[in-house]
């Protein structure tokens, strides 16, 4: 049997997806969220053991651990780029946009196919052998019955690769939440700094329906004797109360970064666009300084040139990303919450002068209230641009790339809801619905190339979902 990269991908695709796992929290027929959460860390520790590791093995590496609702990916990108100026650094993030190797990077570059495949089958075999030793039939153990779900497997795989490569410094992002996230089996000795980035409403079924409840989960990554860095949210006293109480409970030191200090500093202009990025930069700078032992009374002053260069060079696919294919300029951002979509509205208006020429919008969101998210986003763009006719065309699509097989129909109810909302909000906008991104991209190109705009740049804005952005990127970079 082949054991190359493609074979690894085939086996990986057989594991339970994150969506299947999160759906357990949405079903009243299943265990309560409290019961499911209570099982999470013990189960992950058991999978780690079966893969041949204990939490103490993870102490051989020092981690910057990042949780939050938005900004996690940017904080990880900045921290990685800065640390890479000093030493080799491993990074584990999610989700991926084009290929799964994006999740496991060394010095900011995805691990190679051969290294991924080799490590994948080493972990796969260890789990198989452990199951056989515990009495499972070999044929059954070789399959998915002896394997954790997708995210847990990749988390273990990332640590396996980093340990195998001798990586000592790691930036690791929580998948969902923090307290019960698979990455939170890290013992305090393995964590140099924790970051709780910007907070908002997300994954309600798993984390709760208020920002305070969600903050409780995110703050679960705080560790005894370890500094945790977060933004000081004067306008959200309830959130700060939760974070402070959790820090005291965990015996961690909570460092609250003041907005006036960030504004005074001003951030660093780099590849990642958006004025909001200076908040993520500030959190990353403080965490990296703590990780490297560069403790300063005023950490946003006298930043070493290596760290400045890292902030300038940091990159993150699918966040404020611009691709010019020669005929169309694609603006891509995987924002999928109200707050993050408001930031996309600001970015697209401020940085791309679209107040003069209407945009073509490609939008989707499969797991949240698509109509409400779209309405909030459209209103934000109108407010930022100071005009009504921002969008000339809007395309609502599913995230699958190819067309469905002949005779198969895909559910496009969400896309229909979004289309109705768009027609109500922007009466002059031409609205279309597709069940695949290949056709959506082709139509967006056709529309852009057909615009009579006197030679100005033709732009398509893709947002609403990281999965959508990843799918569009795969089509554009086929």
C-alpha positions in Angstrom: 0.0 0.0 0.0 1.3 3.4 -0.9 2.4 5.6 1.9 3.0 8.9 0.0 1.4 12.3 0.6 -1.7 11.5 -1.4 -2.2 8.3 0.6 -1.9 10.3 3.8 -4.5 12.8 2.6 -6.9 9.9 1.8 -6.6 8.5 5.3 -6.9 11.9 6.9 -10.1 12.6 5.0 -11.6 9.5 6.6 -11.4 11.0 10.1 -14.3 12.6 11.8 -14.4 16.3 10.7 -14.6 19.2 13.1 -18.1 20.0 11.8 -19.3 16.5 12.9 -17.9 17.1 16.3 -19.3 20.6 16.8 -22.7 19.3 15.6 -22.8 17.1 18.8 -23.2 20.3 20.8 -26.1 21.4 18.6 -28.2 18.2 19.1 -30.6 17.9 22.0 -30.4 14.2 21.6 -26.7 14.0 22.5 -24.9 14.6 25.7 -25.0 18.1 27.2 -22.3 20.6 26.3 -21.0 20.3 29.9 -20.6 16.5 29.6 -19.0 16.7 26.2 -16.6 19.4 27.4 -15.7 17.5 30.5 -14.5 14.6 28.3 -12.4 16.6 26.0 -9.1 17.0 27.9 -9.0 13.4 29.3 -9.7 12.0 25.8 -7.0 14.1 24.3 -4.5 13.0 26.9 -5.4 9.4 26.2 -4.9 9.9 22.4 -1.5 11.6 23.2 -0.5 8.6 25.3 -1.5 6.2 22.5 0.7 8.2 20.1 3.6 7.6 22.5 3.7 10.9 24.3 3.0 12.4 27.7 2.4 16.1 28.5 5.9 16.1 29.9 7.3 15.4 26.5 5.8 18.6 25.3 7.9 20.5 27.9 10.8 19.9 25.5 9.3 22.8 23.6 8.2 26.3 24.8 4.9 27.5 23.3 3.2 30.8 22.8 -0.4 29.7 23.2 -3.0 31.8 21.4 -6.8 31.9 21.9 -9.5 34.4 20.9 -12.5 34.9 18.7 -10.7 37.0 16.0 -7.2 38.0 15.4 -5.7 34.6 16.5 -4.3 33.9 13.1 -2.7 37.3 12.8 -1.2 37.1 16.2 0.3 33.7 15.3 1.6 35.1 12.0 3.3 38.1 13.7 4.7 36.0 16.5 6.1 33.4 14.1 7.7 36.0 11.8 9.4 37.7 14.8 10.6 34.5 16.4 12.0 33.3 13.1 14.4 36.2 13.2 16.1 34.6 16.2 15.7 30.8 16.0 13.7 28.0 14.3 10.1 28.2 15.1 7.2 25.8 14.6 3.6 27.0 14.1 0.3 25.2 14.4 -2.8 27.0 13.2 -6.2 26.2 11.7 -8.1 26.0 9.5 -6.1 25.6 6.3 -7.2 27.4 3.1 -5.5 25.5 0.2 -3.8 22.5 1.7 -3.6 20.9 5.1 0.2 21.4 5.4 -0.5 25.1 6.0 -1.5 24.1 9.5 1.9 22.8 10.4 4.7 25.2 9.5 8.4 25.6 10.3 9.8 29.2 10.0 6.5 30.3 8.5 6.6 27.7 5.6 4.3 24.7 5.5 6.1 21.4 6.0 7.0 19.5 2.9 4.9 16.7 1.4 7.4 14.0 2.2 8.0 15.2 5.8 4.2 15.4 6.3 3.5 11.9 4.9 6.4 10.3 6.8 5.3 11.8 10.1 1.6 11.1 9.4 2.1 7.4 9.0 4.4 7.2 12.1 1.5 8.6 14.2 -1.1 6.5 12.4 0.9 3.4 13.0 1.5 4.2 16.7 -2.2 4.6 17.2 -3.0 1.4 15.4 -0.4 -0.6 17.4 -1.7 0.9 20.7 -5.2 -0.3 19.8 -4.0 -3.8 18.9 -2.2 -4.0 22.2 -5.4 -3.1 24.0 -7.4 -5.9 22.2 -8.7 -4.4 19.0 -8.6 -6.7 16.0 -5.7 -5.6 13.7 -7.9 -5.1 10.6 -10.2 -2.8 12.6 -7.3 -1.0 14.3 -5.7 -0.1 11.0 -8.8 2.0 10.2 -10.4 5.1 11.8 -11.8 3.2 14.8 -8.5 3.6 16.6 -8.0 7.3 15.6 -9.1 10.6 17.1 -11.1 13.1 15.1 -9.4 15.3 12.5 -8.3 18.3 14.7 -6.9 16.1 17.5 -5.0 14.0 15.1 -3.4 17.0 13.4 -2.6 18.5 16.8 -0.7 15.4 17.8 0.9 15.3 14.3 2.2 18.9 14.7 3.9 18.1 18.0 5.3 14.9 16.6 6.8 16.8 13.6 8.2 19.6 15.8 9.8 17.1 18.2 11.2 15.1 15.4 12.7 18.2 13.8 14.2 19.4 17.1 12.0 22.5 17.2 12.2 24.1 20.6 10.0 27.2 20.0 6.4 26.9 19.0 3.4 29.2 18.3 0.2 27.3 18.7 -3.4 28.4 18.1 -6.5 27.0 19.8 -9.0 25.4 17.5 -12.2 26.4 19.4 -12.4 27.9 22.8 -9.5 27.2 25.1 -10.4 25.5 28.4 -11.4 22.3 26.6 -9.4 22.7 23.4 -7.2 19.9 22.3 -4.1 22.2 22.5 -4.8 22.8 26.2 -3.1 19.6 27.3 0.0 21.7 27.4 1.4 21.8 30.9 2.4 25.1 32.4 6.1 24.3 32.0 5.6 24.1 28.2 4.0 27.6 27.9 6.1 30.7 27.8 3.2 33.1 27.2 -0.5 33.1 26.5 -2.4 35.5 24.3 -6.2 36.1 24.4 -6.9 38.1 21.3 -10.0 40.0 20.5 -13.3 38.5 21.8 -16.7 38.2 20.3 -19.7 35.8 19.7 -18.8 32.6 18.0 -19.4 28.8 18.4 -22.4 29.5 20.6 -23.5 25.9 21.1 -20.0 25.0 22.4 -19.0 28.1 24.2 -22.1 30.0 25.3 -24.3 32.8 24.0 -22.6 35.8 25.6 -19.1 37.3 25.3 -18.6 36.7 29.0 -19.3 33.0 28.7 -17.1 32.8 25.7 -14.3 34.7 27.5 -14.4 32.1 30.3 -13.5 29.4 27.7 -10.8 31.4 26.0 -9.2 32.3 29.3 -8.8 28.5 30.0 -5.4 28.6 28.4 -4.0 30.7 31.2 -1.4 28.8 33.3 0.1 29.1 36.8 3.1 31.4 36.7 2.7 32.3 33.1 1.9 35.8 31.7 -1.3 36.1 29.7 -1.6 39.1 27.4 -5.0 40.6 26.4 -6.5 43.9 25.3 -7.9 46.1 28.1 -11.6 46.4 27.1 -12.9 49.4 29.0 -16.2 49.2 27.1 -16.7 45.6 28.2 -16.3 45.5 32.0 -18.1 42.2 32.2 -15.5 40.5 30.0 -12.6 42.0 31.9 -14.2 40.8 35.2 -14.3 37.2 33.8 -10.7 37.4 32.5 -9.4 38.7 35.8 -11.3 36.1 37.8 -10.0 33.4 35.5 -6.4 34.6 35.8 -6.7 34.6 39.6 -8.2 31.1 39.5 -5.4 29.8 37.3 -2.7 31.7 39.3 -1.6 33.4 36.1 -0.6 37.0 35.6 -3.0 38.9 33.3 -1.3 41.7 31.4 -3.9 44.1 30.0 -2.7 46.1 27.0 -4.2 49.6 27.0 -5.7 51.0 23.7 -4.0 54.4 24.3 -0.6 52.7 24.5 -1.3 50.9 21.2 -2.5 54.1 19.6 0.6 56.0 20.8 2.8 53.3 19.3 0.9 53.2 16.0 1.9 49.7 14.9 4.1 48.8 11.9 3.0 48.8 8.3 3.5 45.4 6.7 2.0 42.8 4.4 -1.0 42.2 6.6 -3.3 45.2 6.0 -5.9 46.8 8.2 -5.6 49.5 10.9 -6.9 46.9 13.4 -3.7 44.9 13.0 -1.8 47.1 15.3 -3.8 45.5 18.2 -2.7 42.0 17.1 0.9 43.3 16.6 1.0 44.6 20.1 -0.2 41.3 21.6 2.4 39.4 19.5 5.2 41.8 20.4 4.5 41.4 24.1 4.2 37.6 23.9 7.4 37.3 21.9 9.4 39.5 24.2 8.2 37.4 27.2 9.1 34.2 25.3 12.6 35.5 24.5 13.1 36.9 28.0 13.2 40.5 26.7 11.2 42.0 29.6 10.6 45.7 29.4 8.6 48.2 31.5 7.3 49.7 28.2 7.3 46.7 25.7 5.9 48.8 22.8 8.9 51.1 22.9 12.4 50.4 21.7 11.4 47.3 19.8 14.4 45.5 18.3 14.9 45.9 14.5 14.6 42.1 14.1 11.1 42.2 15.5 10.1 45.2 13.4 11.2 43.3 10.3 9.2 40.3 11.4 6.1 42.5 11.8 6.7 43.9 8.3 7.1 40.5 6.7 4.4 38.5 8.5 1.9 37.0 6.1 -1.4 35.1 6.5 -3.3 33.6 3.7 -6.9 34.7 3.3 -6.7 37.7 5.6 -6.8 41.1 3.8 -5.1 39.3 0.9 -5.0 40.8 -2.5 -4.5 38.8 -5.7 -4.2 40.4 -9.1 -4.7 37.8 -11.9 -4.0 40.3 -14.7 -7.6 41.3 -15.4 -9.3 41.3 -12.0 -8.1 42.3 -8.5 -9.4 39.9 -5.9 -9.8 41.1 -2.3 -10.0 38.1 0.0 -10.7 37.9 3.7 -12.2 35.0 5.6 -14.0 37.1 8.2 -17.1 35.3 9.5 -18.3 37.3 12.5 -20.1 40.6 12.8 -17.0 42.4 14.3 -14.5 40.9 11.8 -16.7 41.7 8.8 -16.9 45.3 10.0 -13.1 45.3 9.9 -13.2 43.9 6.4 -15.6 46.8 5.4 -13.1 49.3 6.8 -10.1 47.6 5.1 -11.7 47.3 1.7 -12.9 50.9 1.7 -9.8 52.5 3.2 -7.1 50.6 1.3 -8.6 50.0 -2.1 -10.4 53.3 -3.0 -13.6 51.4 -3.9 -15.7 54.5 -3.1 -15.5 55.4 -6.8 -16.2 52.0 -8.4 -18.8 49.5 -7.2 -17.5 46.1 -6.1 -18.6 42.6 -7.1 -19.3 40.7 -3.9 -18.8 36.9 -3.5 -20.2 35.8 -0.1 -21.1 32.7 1.9 -21.6 31.5 5.4 -22.9 27.9 6.0 -22.9 27.7 9.8 -24.2 31.0 11.0 -27.1 33.4 10.4 -26.1 34.4 6.9 -28.8 37.0 6.5 -27.9 38.9 9.7 -24.2 38.7 9.0 -24.7 40.0 5.4 -27.0 42.8 6.6 -24.5 43.9 9.2 -21.7 43.8 6.6 -23.6 45.7 3.9 -24.5 48.4 6.4 -20.9 48.7 7.6 -19.7 49.2 4.0 -22.3 51.9 3.4 -21.2 53.6 6.6 -17.5 53.4 5.8 -18.0 54.6 2.2 -20.6 57.2 2.9 -22.7 56.0 0.0 -25.3 53.4 -0.8 -24.2 51.8 -4.1 -21.1 49.8 -3.0 -22.1 46.6 -4.7 -23.1 46.4 -8.4 -23.3 42.6 -8.4 -23.5 40.0 -5.6 -22.9 36.2 -5.9 -23.9 33.8 -3.2 -22.4 30.4 -3.4 -21.6 27.2 -1.5 -18.0 26.4 -0.7 -17.6 23.2 -2.8 -15.3 23.8 -5.8 -16.7 21.5 -8.5 -20.3 21.3 -9.8 -22.3 18.5 -8.2 -22.5 15.2 -10.0 -25.3 14.8 -12.5 -28.6 14.3 -10.7 -27.4 15.5 -7.4 -28.8 18.7 -5.9 -27.1 20.8 -3.2 -28.9 22.7 -0.6 -28.8 26.4 -1.4 -31.4 27.6 1.1 -28.8 29.8 2.9 -27.8 31.3 -0.4 -31.4 32.1 -1.2 -31.8 33.8 2.2 -28.8 35.9 1.5 -30.0 36.8 -2.0 -33.4 38.0 -0.6 -31.6 40.1 2.0 -29.3 41.6 -0.6 -32.2 42.6 -2.9 -33.9 44.3 0.1 -30.8 46.2 1.2 -29.4 47.1 -2.2 -32.3 47.2 -4.7 -30.1 48.0 -7.7 -27.7 45.1 -7.1 -27.8 42.2 -9.5 -27.9 39.0 -7.4 -27.0 35.4 -8.5 -26.8 32.1 -6.7 -24.4 29.2 -7.4 -23.9 25.8 -5.8 -20.1 25.7 -6.4 -17.1 28.1 -6.4 -15.8 27.2 -9.8 -18.8 28.7 -11.5 -18.9 31.5 -9.0 -15.3 32.5 -9.8 -15.9 32.3 -13.6 -19.0 34.5 -13.3 -17.3 37.1 -11.1 -14.5 37.3 -13.8 -17.0 37.6 -16.5 -18.8 40.4 -14.7 -15.6 42.2 -13.8 -14.3 42.1 -17.4 -17.6 43.4 -18.7 -17.6 46.5 -16.5 -17.3 49.8 -18.4 -15.3 51.7 -15.9 -12.9 53.9 -17.9 -9.9 51.8 -17.1 -10.0 51.7 -13.3 -9.2 48.4 -11.5 -11.9 45.8 -11.5 -12.4 44.3 -8.1 -14.1 41.3 -6.6 -14.5 41.1 -2.8 -14.7 37.5 -1.4 -15.6 37.2 2.3 -18.0 35.7 4.9 -16.1 32.4 5.4 -12.6 31.1 5.5 -13.8 28.0 3.8 -15.1 30.1 0.9 -11.8 32.0 0.6 -9.9 28.8 0.6 -12.1 27.4 -2.1 -11.8 30.5 -4.2 -8.0 30.5 -3.8 -7.8 26.9 -5.0 -9.8 27.9 -8.1 -7.6 30.9 -8.8 -4.3 29.0 -8.2 -5.3 25.7 -9.8 
